[in-house]
Amino acid sequence: MTDTVQITWDTKPVLTTQEVAELLGVSTRTVQRYVHAHELAAIRVGRERRFRASDVISFLEGRPTTVRARKRRRRRPVGDCRGT
């Protein structure tokens, strides 16, 4: 059975790193990277971080809705010897 996170913004205005990661569908390390890159605001509480629900919503609204595909490098066909 999978665990689901049920969070309402009214009842839980401050979230943990784990809760944010589960909401975003990413790892906690990725959430830390967002904070380090100043893409997502966090509040330090001792050694831990907390996130305002409003900051998470702002982060989500500013993110692209689709993931852009990486450009693939074109490979030379076998036997294509340029320069010879």
C-alpha positions, 0 to 999 in steps of 0.5 A: 500500500502506498502512502499519500500525503494529504495536506491542505494549505489552510491547516498546514501553513509550514511544511517540512522538506519531506512533505515538500518533496512528496508534494513535488514528486521529487527527492528531498535532495532535489528540494535542497538543490532548489533552496541552494539555487534560490529557486525555493524559499526556506526558513531555517529552524535549527538544523532543519528547513521549513517551507511556507505553503505560499512559497511552495505555491509560488514555486509551483506557479513559476515552474514550467508545466512540461519537461523539455526534452534534451536535444540529442546529439546527431551521430555520424553514420558509420563510414562517414569520414569527414576530412579524409 
